[in-house]
Amino acid sequence: MQKSLHIDPDKCTGCLQCEMACSYENYGLFNTSKSRIKVFDFHETGRKVPYTCTQCDEAWCLHACPVEAIKLDAATGAKIVLDNVCVGCKVCTIACPFGTVNYVADTGKVQKCDLCGGEPACAEACPTGAITYVDASWTGLSRMQQWADKLGNQNAAA
Amino acid sequence: MTWAGKILRVNLTQGTIKSEPLNMQWAREYIGQRGLATKYFVEEVDAKVDPLSPENKIIYATGPLTGTMASTGGRYSVITKGALTGAIACSNSGGYFGAELKMAGWDMIIVEGKSPKPVYLYIENDKAELRDASALWGKTVWETEPWIKNHHQDPLIRVSSIGRAGENGVMYAAVVNDLHRAAGRSGVGTVMGSKNLKAIAVRGTKGVGNVRDPKAFMAAVNAGKKVLHDNAVTGQGLPKYGTQVLMNVINEIGALPTRNHRDVQFEGAKDISGEAMHEPRKTDGKPNLVTNQACFGCTIACGRISKIDETHFSVENKPQYWGASGGLEYEAAWALGSANGVNDLEALTYANFICNEDGMDPITFGATVGAVMELYDMGLLTKEQLGVEAPFGSAKALTYFAEITARGEGFGKELALGSKRLTAKYGHPELSMSVKGQEFPAYDSRGIQGMGLAYATSNRGACHLRGYTVASEVLGIPVKTDPLVTEGKPELVKAFQDATAVFDSAGICLFTSFAWTLADVQPQLAAACLEEFTMDNLNTIGERIWNMERDYNNRAGFTAKDDTLPPRLLQEPAKTGPAKGLTNKLPEMLPRYYELRGWTPEGTLKPETRARLGL
């Protein structure tokens, strides 16, 4: 089954455990500035929103890359950057409508979420279930269940 | 390891900045943050120094776990000689600033001297420079942070700054980061302001690595996170109600100081409690609380984000206060609320916003208002002097006082003194509910006997964060003791004080100790830093830190006479509740405590204590 990251901002507290887990997985360092997932804190409303690559099927980044450094990982559906091919031209960062592929000045390459090969460290580290890794065809399941509970789960005898 | 191994030394008088290697011997003996920075401080700063003189220094320090995945590992502390107290000051803050400083590659910043003009310190990894802050002087914390981010075109910068309270010499000014997280107590922001240092702005992209045993560390971190998750207080109570979970509990046991400690129970407690923050308001149908929020790395998330009712008198026609921001923690709700007999949740939230915006400690501010209301009640201060009618319970007076204090307007100049100086000025020093010049937090020591000893002996003046025996005496953590008796309390206070010093020096939040004991912290510290951080060693380190602070205070002129409580708590029995008829029995506890500490009857370290702890 193909899975995808599922983000529920209502549950996010802004602790950044996801950002640290991401950087630790990929760089062996706790370094939020190197994280491929970012949590945005909208102070005026109190909302905290984790945001990362959605792994588009027709990925703009993949199609825009002139050297074919972005490949599909067939096992997970992730679009992954091949560091040994990437030339750091940044065209993919322009092509991505969501801003989720970014240049890393230290390495001269771009980076984006690769789903950690199928075991995303961010979801593992999230203490509140704001980031989960679920059936890609059923990301709406928990929300459907909430509404089903609200609308249909009445006591028939009442 | 996970010490960055570097400290930044900034001399504001000369305008110089240099990098120094961290003293690793001291790191082994004092860990980091509170312990290590205090070691630097006591070695470098004469104990007799005037806190507001250029000879005082101010240190911003992280711990070895700051910036790691250890739950709550995002703390930093501000260490100096406190403006309010003249004692050693160490105020701890969360948010995101501490981790950013560590990720920029610095364990601490030592700031010396006084700048001839307002400046801010800008740090980008190894690069650090002083920038002109003349455009920022006079601005609030809430204006300063966005100004700096816009000026550098970098929204990822983290800022720690002072507001108008710190600039204008309010004696209990705080250092505030991330808009509403504060190194709040003892006037650390006042010291920062006296140096013409408006802010520290940091951007760190180097990260924190250098973990001694990564596999063991991640295992210990995950085990720690599980303990916090499974514990009823840290897993459920704190995320849902914040520290405000305590309001009704402490009121019920008769230890909620009310109307400047005249009473120990507040009839309006339920109106300003954590539960009340969840209730939809009659006016707009929305609750005061918007959501909870974590600090960096924290898997508890006790922080409150609140929104004030737009129709409330305090914010009418003031849209700048209509957005969500840092809401009431228990201490603020108590100090702004029951200490003054005010039960208007929206007014308290507004006063709390002002404390964050202007950078002042809501505990000392609220307690000072309490003393003023008592003086008003006694007819010793009048409406003409105050600019407002100020009976206990007046939300109008509270919000008015909050507005004028940091600005230094009218009676605000007097409120800026804190309760000790203010009550002395009006001839009634006994009405200041303080120890060593610092006001009590939200626990009346007639109803929680151990806290009386903890307050009297706290190295930074009255404080709940130096020996929180409430955990044991009220909540039963780690074991339940009777709050109304003194037996065993000297031992309990000492144990809490020493363990707390380790928590504060590691880079984690003390609130983990609602679920964690030192035995949960030790594996994380040992795996991250040094194998030699065993339980025995950490206990000794905690004791060493405590005695180092004490020794500095003694040299600053504090004696056994200062280890006391206001006469109200020692002589006026509690009027209601389970502690009815009781005073605090400090004299029953203090001699035994000195004995346990290895101090003379005069409260100084015996030579053998010094030798045992390597002081």
Interface residues (C-beta under 8 A of the other chain):
Chain A: T13 G14 C15 L16 Q17 M20 A21 S23 Y24 Y27 G28 L29 F30 N31 T32 S33 K34 H43 E44 T45 G46 R47 K48 D106 A125 P127 T128
Chain B: G67 T68 M69 S71 Y96 A99 M103 L156 L179 G204 T205 K206 G207 V208 G209 P214 K225 H229 P239 V290 T291 N292 Q293 A294 C295 F296 G297 C298 T299 A301 I305 K307 G323 A324 S325
